[in-house]
Structures are given as C-alpha cells and as structure tokens.
Amino acid sequence: MISEIIIAGTLFVNAGAVLNFKLAKPAESFDFNDAQPTLGEKVRTFLLSLQYFRFMIAIWNLLMIFCMFIVFSA
C-alpha cells in the first residue's frame, strides 16, 4: 500500500519536472491590498521550481527503482 503511494507521488513529481509548461506570469496590477499570492501563482511557482530539481528527481527515481526490486518485491 505504501509503495503504491510512493510510486504515484513519484510519477506526479516526474510529470511536473519533465513537461515543459508555458506558464506566463499574469499581468501585474497596482492593487497593493492583494499581498497574498493566489493558488494559481503558488502552483505556477511549484511547477517552475520542480524544473530546477530534475537531477535530484532522477536520483530519486533510481532509488525508487532499487527499492521496487529489493525492498518491495515480496
């Protein structure tokens, strides 16, 4: 059960890191009352930060492959 959750999470992170999203930044407004970022902006920054960690995600994938063959093979 936990191995399936780990694999599913790994696949979602891989998809976010590998796909090239064209995430345009919304137009800046001069309303200073909106200091909190919206959910869309948070998702955008998360996906952009995933693209910088592709090497770490590749190492994680190799670790998960190792665990699938050694630890979780019952």
Biopython code that builds the backbone (N, CA, C, O; Angstrom):
import numpy as np
from Bio.PDB.StructureBuilder import StructureBuilder

atoms = [
    (1, "MET", "N", (0.814, -1.193, 0.000)),
    (1, "MET", "CA", (0.000, 0.000, 0.000)),
    (1, "MET", "C", (0.863, 1.265, 0.000)),
    (1, "MET", "O", (0.650, 2.180, -0.795)),
    (2, "ILE", "N", (1.832, 1.293, 0.902)),
    (2, "ILE", "CA", (2.677, 2.496, 0.965)),
    (2, "ILE", "C", (3.573, 2.598, -0.262)),
    (2, "ILE", "O", (3.917, 3.697, -0.698)),
    (3, "SER", "N", (3.947, 1.457, -0.814)),
    (3, "SER", "CA", (4.780, 1.502, -2.015)),
    (3, "SER", "C", (4.005, 2.081, -3.189)),
    (3, "SER", "O", (4.584, 2.780, -4.021)),
    (4, "GLU", "N", (2.716, 1.807, -3.273)),
    (4, "GLU", "CA", (1.896, 2.364, -4.345)),
    (4, "GLU", "C", (1.747, 3.874, -4.202)),
    (4, "GLU", "O", (1.729, 4.593, -5.201)),
    (5, "ILE", "N", (1.641, 4.351, -2.983)),
    (5, "ILE", "CA", (1.544, 5.794, -2.740)),
    (5, "ILE", "C", (2.855, 6.478, -3.109)),
    (5, "ILE", "O", (2.845, 7.558, -3.700)),
    (6, "ILE", "N", (3.980, 5.860, -2.766)),
    (6, "ILE", "CA", (5.285, 6.430, -3.107)),
    (6, "ILE", "C", (5.470, 6.474, -4.619)),
    (6, "ILE", "O", (5.959, 7.468, -5.156)),
    (7, "ILE", "N", (5.085, 5.411, -5.303)),
    (7, "ILE", "CA", (5.230, 5.373, -6.759)),
    (7, "ILE", "C", (4.327, 6.405, -7.424)),
    (7, "ILE", "O", (4.744, 7.082, -8.364)),
    (8, "ALA", "N", (3.087, 6.528, -6.939)),
    (8, "ALA", "CA", (2.170, 7.512, -7.518)),
    (8, "ALA", "C", (2.691, 8.935, -7.301)),
    (8, "ALA", "O", (2.625, 9.759, -8.213)),
    (9, "GLY", "N", (3.199, 9.228, -6.122)),
    (9, "GLY", "CA", (3.771, 10.548, -5.864)),
    (9, "GLY", "C", (4.986, 10.815, -6.731)),
    (9, "GLY", "O", (5.172, 11.930, -7.219)),
    (10, "THR", "N", (5.815, 9.797, -6.926)),
    (10, "THR", "CA", (6.987, 9.945, -7.777)),
    (10, "THR", "C", (6.593, 10.233, -9.217)),
    (10, "THR", "O", (7.222, 11.053, -9.885)),
    (11, "LEU", "N", (5.554, 9.559, -9.695)),
    (11, "LEU", "CA", (5.109, 9.790, -11.066)),
    (11, "LEU", "C", (4.554, 11.201, -11.254)),
    (11, "LEU", "O", (4.788, 11.818, -12.292)),
    (12, "PHE", "N", (3.831, 11.714, -10.277)),
    (12, "PHE", "CA", (3.313, 13.078, -10.379)),
    (12, "PHE", "C", (4.447, 14.106, -10.376)),
    (12, "PHE", "O", (4.410, 15.075, -11.134)),
    (13, "VAL", "N", (5.440, 13.897, -9.536)),
    (13, "VAL", "CA", (6.577, 14.820, -9.496)),
    (13, "VAL", "C", (7.361, 14.740, -10.800)),
    (13, "VAL", "O", (7.821, 15.764, -11.306)),
    (14, "ASN", "N", (7.518, 13.543, -11.347)),
    (14, "ASN", "CA", (8.208, 13.391, -12.632)),
    (14, "ASN", "C", (7.481, 14.136, -13.736)),
    (14, "ASN", "O", (8.106, 14.812, -14.553)),
    (15, "ALA", "N", (6.173, 14.014, -13.760)),
    (15, "ALA", "CA", (5.399, 14.696, -14.793)),
    (15, "ALA", "C", (5.560, 16.207, -14.683)),
    (15, "ALA", "O", (5.677, 16.889, -15.701)),
    (16, "GLY", "N", (5.567, 16.729, -13.487)),
    (16, "GLY", "CA", (5.744, 18.169, -13.318)),
    (16, "GLY", "C", (7.137, 18.642, -13.664)),
    (16, "GLY", "O", (7.314, 19.779, -14.102)),
    (17, "ALA", "N", (8.133, 17.788, -13.474)),
    (17, "ALA", "CA", (9.510, 18.189, -13.736)),
    (17, "ALA", "C", (9.885, 18.059, -15.204)),
    (17, "ALA", "O", (10.675, 18.851, -15.718)),
    (18, "VAL", "N", (9.326, 17.071, -15.874)),
    (18, "VAL", "CA", (9.740, 16.782, -17.241)),
    (18, "VAL", "C", (8.973, 17.607, -18.264)),
    (18, "VAL", "O", (9.551, 18.065, -19.250)),
    (19, "LEU", "N", (7.703, 17.797, -18.043)),
    (19, "LEU", "CA", (6.900, 18.538, -19.004)),
    (19, "LEU", "C", (7.317, 20.004, -19.021)),
    (19, "LEU", "O", (7.591, 20.597, -17.977)),
    (20, "ASN", "N", (7.361, 20.572, -20.205)),
    (20, "ASN", "CA", (7.699, 21.980, -20.343)),
    (20, "ASN", "C", (6.416, 22.801, -20.383)),
    (20, "ASN", "O", (5.753, 22.900, -21.416)),
    (21, "PHE", "N", (6.087, 23.373, -19.260)),
    (21, "PHE", "CA", (4.893, 24.184, -19.176)),
    (21, "PHE", "C", (5.209, 25.598, -19.634)),
    (21, "PHE", "O", (6.251, 26.152, -19.282)),
    (22, "LYS", "N", (4.321, 26.175, -20.411)),
    (22, "LYS", "CA", (4.431, 27.584, -20.791)),
    (22, "LYS", "C", (3.572, 28.391, -19.820)),
    (22, "LYS", "O", (2.431, 28.741, -20.120)),
    (23, "LEU", "N", (4.134, 28.671, -18.676)),
    (23, "LEU", "CA", (3.384, 29.338, -17.621)),
    (23, "LEU", "C", (3.691, 30.828, -17.652)),
    (23, "LEU", "O", (4.697, 31.283, -17.109)),
    (24, "ALA", "N", (2.820, 31.563, -18.285)),
    (24, "ALA", "CA", (3.008, 33.009, -18.378)),
    (24, "ALA", "C", (2.621, 33.651, -17.058)),
    (24, "ALA", "O", (1.636, 33.270, -16.426)),
    (25, "LYS", "N", (3.396, 34.605, -16.666)),
    (25, "LYS", "CA", (3.100, 35.330, -15.437)),
    (25, "LYS", "C", (1.960, 36.298, -15.716)),
    (25, "LYS", "O", (1.976, 36.990, -16.734)),
    (26, "PRO", "N", (0.974, 36.357, -14.833)),
    (26, "PRO", "CA", (-0.142, 37.275, -15.072)),
    (26, "PRO", "C", (0.316, 38.723, -15.020)),
    (26, "PRO", "O", (1.353, 39.047, -14.440)),
    (27, "ALA", "N", (-0.474, 39.576, -15.633)),
    (27, "ALA", "CA", (-0.139, 40.997, -15.663)),
    (27, "ALA", "C", (-0.108, 41.561, -14.252)),
    (27, "ALA", "O", (-0.962, 41.243, -13.424)),
    (28, "GLU", "N", (0.862, 42.382, -13.994)),
    (28, "GLU", "CA", (0.999, 42.995, -12.677)),
    (28, "GLU", "C", (-0.074, 44.046, -12.486)),
    (28, "GLU", "O", (-0.328, 44.865, -13.369)),
    (29, "SER", "N", (-0.691, 44.011, -11.334)),
    (29, "SER", "CA", (-1.667, 45.044, -11.002)),
    (29, "SER", "C", (-1.075, 45.939, -9.923)),
    (29, "SER", "O", (-0.180, 45.534, -9.182)),
    (30, "PHE", "N", (-1.576, 47.126, -9.848)),
    (30, "PHE", "CA", (-1.059, 48.081, -8.876)),
    (30, "PHE", "C", (-1.896, 48.130, -7.616)),
    (30, "PHE", "O", (-1.815, 49.088, -6.847)),
    (31, "ASP", "N", (-2.705, 47.095, -7.399)),
    (31, "ASP", "CA", (-3.506, 46.999, -6.195)),
    (31, "ASP", "C", (-2.631, 46.402, -5.096)),
    (31, "ASP", "O", (-2.314, 45.213, -5.130)),
    (32, "PHE", "N", (-2.248, 47.212, -4.138)),
    (32, "PHE", "CA", (-1.333, 46.760, -3.085)),
    (32, "PHE", "C", (-2.061, 46.053, -1.956)),
    (32, "PHE", "O", (-1.419, 45.587, -1.015)),
    (33, "ASN", "N", (-3.376, 45.962, -2.022)),
    (33, "ASN", "CA", (-4.121, 45.259, -0.991)),
    (33, "ASN", "C", (-4.048, 43.745, -1.187)),
    (33, "ASN", "O", (-4.273, 42.995, -0.237)),
    (34, "ASP", "N", (-3.740, 43.281, -2.397)),
    (34, "ASP", "CA", (-3.614, 41.851, -2.674)),
    (34, "ASP", "C", (-2.167, 41.412, -2.468)),
    (34, "ASP", "O", (-1.441, 41.180, -3.435)),
    (35, "ALA", "N", (-1.756, 41.301, -1.224)),
    (35, "ALA", "CA", (-0.386, 40.890, -0.933)),
    (35, "ALA", "C", (-0.246, 39.368, -0.969)),
    (35, "ALA", "O", (0.857, 38.859, -1.172)),
    (36, "GLN", "N", (-1.346, 38.635, -0.776)),
    (36, "GLN", "CA", (-1.288, 37.180, -0.755)),
    (36, "GLN", "C", (-1.287, 36.627, -2.171)),
    (36, "GLN", "O", (-2.103, 37.048, -2.991)),
    (37, "PRO", "N", (-0.393, 35.694, -2.479)),
    (37, "PRO", "CA", (-0.422, 35.069, -3.813)),
    (37, "PRO", "C", (-1.617, 34.125, -3.922)),
    (37, "PRO", "O", (-2.027, 33.507, -2.940)),
    (38, "THR", "N", (-2.157, 34.027, -5.107)),
    (38, "THR", "CA", (-3.299, 33.149, -5.326)),
    (38, "THR", "C", (-2.844, 31.703, -5.435)),
    (38, "THR", "O", (-1.647, 31.422, -5.495)),
    (39, "LEU", "N", (-3.799, 30.794, -5.460)),
    (39, "LEU", "CA", (-3.473, 29.374, -5.570)),
    (39, "LEU", "C", (-2.809, 29.077, -6.910)),
    (39, "LEU", "O", (-1.893, 28.259, -6.990)),
    (40, "GLY", "N", (-3.280, 29.750, -7.965)),
    (40, "GLY", "CA", (-2.668, 29.552, -9.279)),
    (40, "GLY", "C", (-1.215, 29.984, -9.315)),
    (40, "GLY", "O", (-0.391, 29.334, -9.958)),
    (41, "GLU", "N", (-0.889, 31.070, -8.633)),
    (41, "GLU", "CA", (0.505, 31.524, -8.578)),
    (41, "GLU", "C", (1.362, 30.564, -7.767)),
    (41, "GLU", "O", (2.530, 30.347, -8.091)),
    (42, "LYS", "N", (0.795, 29.995, -6.725)),
    (42, "LYS", "CA", (1.547, 29.030, -5.921)),
    (42, "LYS", "C", (1.844, 27.759, -6.723)),
    (42, "LYS", "O", (2.947, 27.218, -6.658)),
    (43, "VAL", "N", (0.844, 27.291, -7.480)),
    (43, "VAL", "CA", (1.049, 26.106, -8.323)),
    (43, "VAL", "C", (2.081, 26.411, -9.401)),
    (43, "VAL", "O", (2.922, 25.567, -9.709)),
    (44, "ARG", "N", (2.026, 27.594, -9.969)),
    (44, "ARG", "CA", (2.974, 28.000, -11.014)),
    (44, "ARG", "C", (4.401, 28.007, -10.478)),
    (44, "ARG", "O", (5.302, 27.482, -11.133)),
    (45, "THR", "N", (4.624, 28.585, -9.314)),
    (45, "THR", "CA", (5.969, 28.619, -8.749)),
    (45, "THR", "C", (6.444, 27.216, -8.360)),
    (45, "THR", "O", (7.632, 26.912, -8.466)),
    (46, "PHE", "N", (5.513, 26.360, -7.908)),
    (46, "PHE", "CA", (5.895, 24.989, -7.569)),
    (46, "PHE", "C", (6.346, 24.231, -8.804)),
    (46, "PHE", "O", (7.362, 23.536, -8.765)),
    (47, "LEU", "N", (5.603, 24.355, -9.906)),
    (47, "LEU", "CA", (5.987, 23.656, -11.133)),
    (47, "LEU", "C", (7.290, 24.199, -11.708)),
    (47, "LEU", "O", (8.094, 23.436, -12.244)),
    (48, "LEU", "N", (7.504, 25.499, -11.602)),
    (48, "LEU", "CA", (8.766, 26.065, -12.084)),
    (48, "LEU", "C", (9.940, 25.618, -11.221)),
    (48, "LEU", "O", (11.033, 25.397, -11.741)),
    (49, "SER", "N", (9.734, 25.481, -9.920)),
    (49, "SER", "CA", (10.825, 25.033, -9.052)),
    (49, "SER", "C", (11.143, 23.556, -9.286)),
    (49, "SER", "O", (12.287, 23.137, -9.113)),
    (50, "LEU", "N", (10.141, 22.764, -9.679)),
    (50, "LEU", "CA", (10.402, 21.360, -9.989)),
    (50, "LEU", "C", (11.346, 21.211, -11.164)),
    (50, "LEU", "O", (12.147, 20.277, -11.200)),
    (51, "GLN", "N", (11.265, 22.112, -12.122)),
    (51, "GLN", "CA", (12.120, 22.012, -13.290)),
    (51, "GLN", "C", (13.584, 22.250, -12.946)),
    (51, "GLN", "O", (14.461, 21.796, -13.681)),
    (52, "TYR", "N", (13.871, 22.944, -11.860)),
    (52, "TYR", "CA", (15.254, 23.170, -11.451)),
    (52, "TYR", "C", (15.836, 21.970, -10.709)),
    (52, "TYR", "O", (17.055, 21.858, -10.585)),
    (53, "PHE", "N", (14.985, 21.069, -10.213)),
    (53, "PHE", "CA", (15.451, 19.929, -9.432)),
    (53, "PHE", "C", (15.393, 18.623, -10.219)),
    (53, "PHE", "O", (15.181, 17.561, -9.634)),
    (54, "ARG", "N", (15.579, 18.687, -11.540)),
    (54, "ARG", "CA", (15.491, 17.483, -12.366)),
    (54, "ARG", "C", (16.555, 16.460, -12.002)),
    (54, "ARG", "O", (16.288, 15.259, -12.041)),
    (55, "PHE", "N", (17.741, 16.903, -11.654)),
    (55, "PHE", "CA", (18.813, 15.975, -11.291)),
    (55, "PHE", "C", (18.465, 15.238, -10.006)),
    (55, "PHE", "O", (18.667, 14.027, -9.918)),
    (56, "MET", "N", (17.953, 15.935, -9.024)),
    (56, "MET", "CA", (17.572, 15.290, -7.763)),
    (56, "MET", "C", (16.406, 14.324, -7.980)),
    (56, "MET", "O", (16.346, 13.267, -7.352)),
    (57, "ILE", "N", (15.488, 14.687, -8.865)),
    (57, "ILE", "CA", (14.363, 13.809, -9.154)),
    (57, "ILE", "C", (14.849, 12.548, -9.871)),
    (57, "ILE", "O", (14.305, 11.467, -9.646)),
    (58, "ALA", "N", (15.851, 12.668, -10.717)),
    (58, "ALA", "CA", (16.415, 11.496, -11.386)),
    (58, "ALA", "C", (17.064, 10.551, -10.374)),
    (58, "ALA", "O", (16.925, 9.334, -10.492)),
    (59, "ILE", "N", (17.764, 11.094, -9.391)),
    (59, "ILE", "CA", (18.354, 10.257, -8.343)),
    (59, "ILE", "C", (17.262, 9.575, -7.530)),
    (59, "ILE", "O", (17.390, 8.404, -7.172)),
    (60, "TRP", "N", (16.181, 10.311, -7.236)),
    (60, "TRP", "CA", (15.058, 9.726, -6.509)),
    (60, "TRP", "C", (14.452, 8.571, -7.309)),
    (60, "TRP", "O", (14.087, 7.543, -6.738)),
    (61, "ASN", "N", (14.345, 8.740, -8.631)),
    (61, "ASN", "CA", (13.799, 7.672, -9.468)),
    (61, "ASN", "C", (14.657, 6.420, -9.396)),
    (61, "ASN", "O", (14.134, 5.310, -9.298)),
    (62, "LEU", "N", (15.957, 6.591, -9.443)),
    (62, "LEU", "CA", (16.850, 5.433, -9.337)),
    (62, "LEU", "C", (16.711, 4.757, -7.978)),
    (62, "LEU", "O", (16.746, 3.530, -7.889)),
    (63, "LEU", "N", (16.557, 5.536, -6.938)),
    (63, "LEU", "CA", (16.345, 4.970, -5.604)),
    (63, "LEU", "C", (15.036, 4.195, -5.545)),
    (63, "LEU", "O", (14.982, 3.119, -4.950)),
    (64, "MET", "N", (13.982, 4.726, -6.154)),
    (64, "MET", "CA", (12.692, 4.037, -6.159)),
    (64, "MET", "C", (12.750, 2.742, -6.975)),
    (64, "MET", "O", (12.126, 1.749, -6.601)),
    (65, "ILE", "N", (13.487, 2.745, -8.077)),
    (65, "ILE", "CA", (13.656, 1.514, -8.854)),
    (65, "ILE", "C", (14.379, 0.463, -8.028)),
    (65, "ILE", "O", (13.994, -0.707, -8.028)),
    (66, "PHE", "N", (15.430, 0.880, -7.323)),
    (66, "PHE", "CA", (16.153, -0.022, -6.433)),
    (66, "PHE", "C", (15.235, -0.593, -5.359)),
    (66, "PHE", "O", (15.266, -1.792, -5.080)),
    (67, "CYS", "N", (14.416, 0.272, -4.757)),
    (67, "CYS", "CA", (13.502, -0.183, -3.709)),
    (67, "CYS", "C", (12.432, -1.121, -4.261)),
    (67, "CYS", "O", (12.023, -2.065, -3.586)),
    (68, "MET", "N", (11.980, -0.864, -5.486)),
    (68, "MET", "CA", (10.965, -1.735, -6.085)),
    (68, "MET", "C", (11.506, -3.150, -6.279)),
    (68, "MET", "O", (10.779, -4.123, -6.080)),
    (69, "PHE", "N", (12.771, -3.270, -6.663)),
    (69, "PHE", "CA", (13.333, -4.596, -6.895)),
    (69, "PHE", "C", (13.809, -5.279, -5.627)),
    (69, "PHE", "O", (13.696, -6.499, -5.507)),
    (70, "ILE", "N", (14.335, -4.527, -4.686)),
    (70, "ILE", "CA", (14.935, -5.137, -3.500)),
    (70, "ILE", "C", (13.973, -5.164, -2.317)),
    (70, "ILE", "O", (13.733, -6.224, -1.740)),
    (71, "VAL", "N", (13.425, -4.021, -1.954)),
    (71, "VAL", "CA", (12.651, -3.920, -0.712)),
    (71, "VAL", "C", (11.208, -4.375, -0.889)),
    (71, "VAL", "O", (10.701, -5.153, -0.081)),
    (72, "PHE", "N", (10.542, -3.898, -1.940)),
    (72, "PHE", "CA", (9.119, -4.134, -2.068)),
    (72, "PHE", "C", (8.771, -5.378, -2.894)),
    (72, "PHE", "O", (7.594, -5.627, -3.155)),
    (73, "SER", "N", (9.747, -6.141, -3.299)),
    (73, "SER", "CA", (9.440, -7.363, -4.051)),
    (73, "SER", "C", (9.224, -8.511, -3.057)),
    (73, "SER", "O", (10.167, -9.045, -2.473)),
    (74, "ALA", "N", (7.983, -8.856, -2.897)),
    (74, "ALA", "CA", (7.669, -9.910, -1.908)),
    (74, "ALA", "C", (7.115, -11.144, -2.583)),
    (74, "ALA", "O", (6.797, -12.125, -1.911)),
]
sb = StructureBuilder()
sb.init_structure("model")
sb.init_model(0)
sb.init_chain("A")
sb.init_seg("    ")
for serial, (resi, resn, name, xyz) in enumerate(atoms, 1):
    if name == "N":
        sb.init_residue(resn, " ", resi, " ")
    sb.init_atom(name, np.array(xyz, "f"), 0.0, 1.0, " ", f" {name:<3s}", serial, name[0])
structure = sb.get_structure()
